[in-house]
Amino acid sequence: MANGYCGRILHVDLTTGKIEVEEPEEAFYRKYMGGSAMGAYYLLKHTPPGADPLGPENTLSLMVGVVTGAPFPGQSRVTATAKSPLTNLVGDSQSGGFWPAELKAAGFDGIVVHGKAESPVYLWVHDGEAELRDASHLWGRFTAEVEDEIREELGDGRIQVLQCGPAAEKGVRFGALLSNANRANGRTGMGTVMASKNLKAVAVRGHGRPEMGDPEGVKAIAKWGAENFEKSDIYGMGLFGTAEIVVSQSKQGGLPTRNWSSGTFEHAEEISGQRMAETILKERDTCYACVVRCKRVVEVKEGPFPVDPRYGGPEYETIATMGSYCGVSNLAAVARANQLCNMYGMDTIACGATIAWAMDCFERGLITKADTGGIDLRFGNAEALVRMVELIGKREGFGKVLGEGSARAAEILGVGKDLVVAVKNHELPAHMPQVKRSLALIYAVNPFGADHESSEHDPSYRWYPDRMAELDLLDPQPSKVLNPEKVRFAYYTQLLYSAMDSISVCLFVFGPAWHLYGPSQLVEAVRAVTGWNVSLWELMKVGERRLNLLRAFNAREGVGAEADTVPPKLLTPLKGGKSDGVAVTAEEVEAAKALYYRMAGWDEDGRPTRAKLEELALGWVADEL
């Protein structure tokens, strides 16, 4: 085992049952680091052009990074990569918890899943060994039940399980991967890919620990985090979770409300992280070795919306998509909807946003109770929200249509296409480009669709000048402009976030602004774990490499600039609150997009050029294209 990594990638061919171990050279790890970049590498290498996302030729990778398992906050992360059944383009999704660190302890840096099993199986990975086991008895069961069953079957309560849920088994396009029954690789339908392969779960357990290049340096990083956490701007997230920002977002006019018709929700306080802490919060949970403890665990024992703490609690995105997006102010109902998503294994963002789109259509008379199976799908109807989440999970009734995602549902029903709030069929998360203008660009150009964790948000440019200066960002711009300097801000921070998704660190703990650790400390962490004398420049090049790999996959699928758009709702003036009358313009997005492509070294169609790929030591990708 080298410093920080195991030097072993597990390849599992479900069609033949063959399991092999690849042992890449050190240069491979330094070039890709792990996580998203490594996942994109294996996707391009093993998934042929034009592959069916739900066919056996699609490759599913689960990759951790070179710092995973080190004893400091924010390193226990895994990226799932495959061709997405939601977008038909590259799929990419991260999650935390304990599964990533446990995979490293079991002796592997990643798993590449090929083919499709004849009948349901699960993969059991333990202390350098791997085997496939029958999972017929687990198919169709809720996530917590499956986790308990596997642990009992294998006789170890500390086994970590990453799994797809019943929704993915039934073909819901935004099926998630769940570990601990509450940590989700939610976005882009990676759970649906796993289910399409008849792979129910990956169970991991190990007793190894990665060597540290500089053990004292690693201790110093952990010690600094513990000593500075309560003085940092992430401390509130520990107390109130990611939903700490619900009220402030609404006051700024940046909380998507009633399917993005407004940026202000009059009931924001009722669904806030502060209200959660006062009412239904049972405890704060954490990920492996993390001091922040931002994960919510909630419980509701009485009333129409019971909530089991086993399934965690809602994050900010869920509070928004199931709450303000749908005009729902009942916190217990939102928490129940979150539980159902975790039980059935679904992305809360895509699920809530799709229901909000359907509510918008219902309010406008584009769909009626005849379509919804008698459900009064109006904004603010908490019972309808919870019922619809369950129907989507079961893929029954109107839930069968909504399980396709909002863009496909609009196509199927032939209504509300201009009300869909998605990019590349990927529903928008709960941060509004109308008031954080660089997000309009990032949402449009991001390879796997709109994503709020692919760059820094506009206010940080002026609020955190010292850390921004580490990225040569020295000229803060107002939030509501999208000028060349703002494009540079978006691109540079996108490269850093891309690097962090490849090194596999938490984007709350590490980052260029309000985070616990800044960019220079990320460099220190990688140096201390691996012993490599890396620089911030080198890590940013890893991020650029990863971004180009993802774009190259889409280019190979024949998709370029025409998919880099923003939905009509963003071009429509908002109503009410501080952002009343505010809208994004198509002209500013197109101008920013053209400049962004040139900054990135891509052609006018947004495709990586051979020169750029060669500069990134990705000549083999240019050959693929």
N, C-alpha and C positions, 0 to 999 in steps of 0.2 A: 504494500500500500504506500503510495507516494504521499507527499505532504498535501493534505486537503482532499485528495480524491483516491478512489480505489483502483482506477485503471482498468475497470471492467464494465462493459455494456452487455446486458442480457438481451439476446434475440430469441423471440418465441414465435414459431410458426404454428399457428393453431390448426391449419389445414392438415399438416403432416404430424403434428405433435412433437416436432423436433425442437430442442432447446440448445442454443449455442452461446458461447461467451466470446465476445470480441474484446481485444486488449489494445486499445489505441495508444499511440506514442504520446509522450509528454507534450510535443509540439501541437498535437490536436487539441488537447485540453487548454493550452494557453491561447490558441487561436479562437476557440469557440466558447470556452469557460463552462459551458453546461446549459441548462435551462432552455430558453427559447431559441437561441442560436443553434444549439446542438439538435434540438427537435426539428428545426427547419432544415438542417443539413440532412438528417435521415429521411425526412419527408421528400425532399427533392431527389435523393438517391434511390428511394425504394418505391415511391408512388408514381405510376406512369401518367403522362398527360391525359386528360379527359377521363380519369378514373371516376367511377361512381362512388360518392362519399360513403354510401352504405353497402358497398361491394367489398369482397375479400381483398381486392388489390389496394385499397386504401390502407395506409400505414399509420398506426397510432403510437406515438412516442410519449413516454413519461420520463422527464429528465430533471435531475437536481443539479446543483452547481458545485464549483470547487470549494466554496466555503460552507456548504451544507453540513450540519452536524457539529460545527465549531461552537464552543460554549460562550456565545455572545448573542445579543438580541437580533432578531430579524433575519436569520439565515435559513430557517426551515421552510423552504418553498419548493414547489414542484410545478413544472410547466407541462401541460398536455398539448400535443400538436398533431394535427391530422387535417385532411381536407374536410371542410365544414359542410354538414348537411343543411345548414341554415343559409349559408351564403354561396355554396359551391366554389368557394375560394379557400385560401389558406385559413385554417382554424388555429387559435392560440389562446390558452387560458391558464391562469395561475391560481394556486391556493396554498395555504399554509397549514398549520397544525403540527402533528407529530409524525405523520406518515413519511414526509421527506427525510427527516433525520434518521428515521428507522430504516429506510431503504439503504442509506449510506452505511448504517451500522451492520446491515445484512450483507454488505460487501459489494454493492453495485452503485454506479453513478447514473444509471438510467436503464429503461426497458423499452425495447422496440417490438411492437406486436404486429405480426404479419398474418394474413390469411383469415380464415373463419373456421371455428370448430363445428363439428357435425351436430353436437348437442351442448347445452350449457356447461361451462367449466369455470373454475377459478384457478388463479395462479398462486402458488404458495412458495414464497421466496424466504430463505432462512439461512443465515450464516454461510453464504457463498454457494448454497444449493438452491435449485428451483425445480418444481414439479407441477404438473397440471392435475387437478382433482375435479371430480364430478360436482356440478352445481345445480343439477335438475331440481333438487329440493329447495333451492334458494330463489329460483326464478319466480318473479311476481310478488316477492315479499318486500316489505318496507325496509328502509336502510338500517334502522337500529336493530331490527330483528335479524337481519343478515349478519351484521357485525357480531352480535351476541352468539349466533349459531356457529360462525366460523371460529370464534375464540374458544367456544366450548368443544367443538369438534377437534381442534388442534391442541387443546389442553393448556392454553396460555392466555391469560387475561390481558397481557400487555401487547398482544399482536395488534398492529395497525392495519386497517382495511380501507382501501380505496375502491369504490364501486359505482356502477350505474344503478339506477332505480327502475321501478315499474313503468314510469312514464317513458323512459328511453326504450325499454323493451317493446313498448307499444308503438314506437315510432314518433313520439313528440320530438320535433326538430331541435328544440333547445334543451334537450336532456343534459343534465350536469353530471359530473363525477363528485361523489361525496366521500369524505373521510370523517371519522368521529360522528357521523350522521348530521354534521352541521358545518363542516368546512367544505366549500364548493369550488371546484373548477367550473364556474357557472357558464361562462360565455362560449359562444360558437358551437355548441352542441357536441362537445367531446364525449359526454355520456352516451349519446345516441350512437356515436361511432363504436364505442366499446360494446354496447348491446348488440349492434349489427354483426359483431364478430362472435356472438354467443359467449363472450367473456363477461362473467358476472362481476368479478372482483379480483383485486390483486392484494393478497395478504402478505405482510412483511414483518420479520422479526430478526434482530441481530444483536450480537454482543461485542462487535468490533467498534473501535472509535478511530476516526482518521488521525494520522499524525499531524502535528502542527509544526510548521517551519520555524516559528518563533513563539514558543509557548508563553513567554513573559509578555510579548507584544499582544498576544491574544487576550491574556488576563487584563492588560492595561486597557484594551478597548472595552471589555465587559465592565471593568471598574468605572471607567469614565461614564458609560451609559447609566449605570446604577446611581452614580453621584449627581448626574446632571438631569436625570429624567424629570424630577419634580420642578426644575427651573425651566424646562423646555416647553415649546408650544405644542408638544404632543401630549403633555400631561392631561389636558382636558379630555383627550380621546380615551385615555385610560379610565377616567372617571365616568364619562358619559357615552363612550363608544363613538363610532363614526357618526352617529346621529346627533352628536354634539352640535353640528352645524345647521340643523334643520331651520331653526328660528332665524339665524343670521342670514342664511341663504334667502329666506322669504322676505326679510326686511330689505335686502339688497335687490329684490326683484329677480332672483335667480333660482327659485324653487319651482320646477315645472309643475303646473297645476292644470287639471282638467284637460289632459292630453295636449299640453304645451300651448294652451290658449292664453295663459297668464303665467307670470313669474312669481306671483304672490298668493299664498294660501291663508285664508283668514283663520284657519284652525291649526296653524303650524305648531303652536305651543302644545296642543293636545297630543301630538304624535312625536314630540321631540325626545332627544336622548335624556334631557333633564327630567321630563315627565316620566320617562321609562324608569329612570333611577329612583324616582320617588314612589313608584307604584308597583310595577310588575317585575322589576329586576330582582333575581334571586342571588346571582353571584357574577363575578368577573372571571372569565376564563382566559387562557393564554396559549401561546404556541411554544414549542420546545425552546427553553433557555431564554425566553423573552420577558423583559421587565415591564413592558407596556400594559399587558393584560387588557386589551381593548375589546376582546370578544364578549358579547352579551350572553347571558343565560337567563331566560325569563320563565315565569310560571304564572298561569292563570287557572285557578281551581274552580271558580264559579262563573255562571253566566253562559251565554250561548256560544262563546268562543274559547273553549278550554285549550291550554297550551302546556305541553310537556317539556320540562327543561332539558331533557335529553337532546332535543332538536335545536338547542341554542337560543338565539334571539335575532331580531332583525337588525341589519346594518342600515346605514344612511340610504343607500341605493334602494333597498327594499322598502324602507319607510316612505320614500318618495314614490316609487313606482306603484306600490300597493296602496299608498295613502294619498298624497297630493295629486299624483297623476289621475287617480280615479275619484278625487274629491271626497275620499273617505277619511273621517277624523276619529274613528274608533280604534284606539291603539291595540286593544285586545284582538280585534278583527284582523288588523295588519299582522300581528304576531302569529295568529292562527294561520293566515295565508302563508307566512314564512315557514311555519312548521310543515304545512302540506307540501310546499315546494321541496323541503328537505326530506320528507318522507318518501315522496314520489321521485325525487331526484330531478329537479327542474331549475333552470336559471330564473331567479326572481326578477331580474331586470326585464328580460324578454317576456316573461309571463305577465307581469304587472302592466308593462307598456302595451302589450297586445290587448289585454282586457280594457285598458284606458282608450285605445283606438276603437274597440267595439262599443264602449259606452258613448264615445263621441258620435259614432254612426247612429246609435240608438236614439240619442238626444235629437239628432237632425232628421229622424224618420227614415234613414237609409236602410235600417234593419228594424224589425219589429219582434214582438213576442213569438210570432210564428217562426221566426228564424232561431230565436234563443231558447226554444223549448219552454216558453211561458215565463222565463225569468225577466223581471223588470230591471234591465241592465242600464240604470241611470247613474249618473255621477252621484256619489255620496251614499249609495246603497251598499252598506257593509255586508249584509247577508248575501247579496248577489255576487259581490266580489269573492267571498269565501267559497260559495257554491261553484262559481265558475273555475276557480283554481282547482278544485277537486275534480270537476268534469274534464278539465284539460289533462290532469294527471291520469285519469282513468281512460282518457280519449273516448269519451262518450258524449252523445248529443252535440250541442254547439261547441263543446270543448274539443271535439275532433277537428273542427275547422280552425279554431284558435290555436291548437297545438302545432299548426303549420307556421306560426309566426304571423305578424301583422301584414307584411307585404304579400305573402302567399294567400292569406285569408282574403285580402282585398281583391286579388286576382280571381279567387274561387267564387266569391260573392258578387264580383263585378261592381262594387261600390267602395267609396271612401279612399280611393288611391291617393288623393291629395291630402288626406288626413293621417297617412302613415308617417311616423316619425322614426325613420331608419336610414342608415347608409349601408349599401351593399346587402340589404335585407336584414341588417343587424340593428336591433332597436337601440335608440340613444339612451345613455345613462343620464343621471339626474344633475348634470352641470350644464348651464345654459350658455351657448355661444353668443347669445344676444348681449350678455353682460360680461362675458369673458371671451373676447373676440377671437383670440388665437385658436380657441377650440373649434371654431367653424372650419378653419383650415385643417387642423389635426383630425377632426371627425371625418372630413372628406377624404383625406389622403391615406389614413391609416389602413394598412393592408387587409386587416380582418374586419373592418367596419368600425363604426363609432366606438371610441373607448376613452374613458376619462383618466386612465392610468398610463397613458402613452406619452405624456409631456407634462410640464409644470403649468399651473393655471396663472392667468394674467396678473392678479393682485400681488403675487409673490415677487414679481420683478421689482416693484418699488418697496415692498415691505422687508425684503431680506437682501440688501445690497452687498453685504460682505460675502455671502455664499454665492450670489449671482456673479460676483467678480471672479470667482474661481473658474467660471465658464466664459470669461471675457464678455460678460453681459453687464455693461456699465452705463446704459442710457435708458432708465425706466420709462415706460410708455403708459398712457392711460388705458384702462381696461377696454374701452369701447372703440379702439382704433385697430386697424389691421394694415399697418404700414410696413415698409421693408424691415425696420428694426424689430417689429413684432414678429415678422416671419422668421427672422434670425433667432429670436428668443424661442419660438416654437420649435425650430429645427434643432438647435443646440440642446435644449432640454429633452427633446424627443430622443436624441442620441444617447443622452445619459440614462434616461428611463429604459431605453432599449438595452443598454449595457447591464443595468440592474436586473432586468428580466432574464438575462443570460447568465450572469453571475449567480442569479437566483437569491436575491435579497428582497425583503419586504419594502414596498414603496412608501410605507408610513415611517419606517425606522430609518431608512437611508434616503437621501435626496438632496436637492439643491436649495431648499428653502426652510420650511417650518419643521422639518424632520428632526429626529433625535441626532443623527449623524449627518455631516455634510459630505461633499464630494471628496475632499482630501482624506477624510476618515474612511471612506470606502476604499481608497487606494491603500491606506494603512492596513485595513482588514485583509484585503487580498494578499498583500505582502506578508503579513504575519502568519496567515494560514499556509500559503503555498511556498513561501521562501523566494518567489519570483520578484525581481526588482521592477515591478510594473510602475507605470506612470498613469496619470489621469488621461493623457493623450492615448495611450495604448488601450485603456478601458473604453474610451469613447469610440475608438476604431472597432472594438468588439461590437459595440452597439450599432455602429454604422453597417458592419458586416451582417449582423442579424436583420436589420431593416431591409437591406438589399436582398437577402435570401428570401424574405417574405414577399417582397415586391416581385422578385424573379419568379416565384411560384405562380403568382397571379398572371404575370406576363406569359408564362408558358401555357397557361390556360386560355390565353387569347384576350386577357382583360387588362385595360390600361386606364387612361385618363377619363374615359367616358363613365367609369364607375365612381370616380372621385367627385361626388356631388353632395349637396346638402338638401334635405327634404323641404318641400314647399312651406311647411309650418314655420320654419325658421325665417322665411322671407315675409311672413305675415306679422304685422305689428301686434305686440302683446297688449293685453288689456288689464288695467288696474295696477296699483302699487308703484314702486319706484321705477320699474321698467315699462310703464305704460307707454304705448306708442313706439317702442323700440323694436327694430327688426334687423336681421342680417340682410345684406344685398348680394345678389348673384354676381354683380360686377366686382365687388371687393374680393369675393371668394375666388373668382376666376383669375384676377390679377395676382393675388397672393399665391395661388396654386402654380401659376406659370413661373413666378420668381422662385418658389420653393423647389420646383423640379430642377431649375438651373443650379441652385445652391447644392442640391443633392447629387448633381452630376448625372442626371437622367435625361432622356430625350423629351421632346415636346409631348409625347404620349405618356409620360410618367414611367417609362420602362428603364431599368438600369442599362447603361451603355457598357460595351465591352471594356472601354478604357476604365470606367469606374470599377467594374468587377475585377479587372486585372490589378488595379491599384489596391484592392482589398484582398488580394491573393485568392480570388474566387474565379480564376480563369475557367475552371471546370463547369461553373454555372453558365458562363457565356457560351460554352460549347453546347450545353443543354438547350439554350435558347436559339 
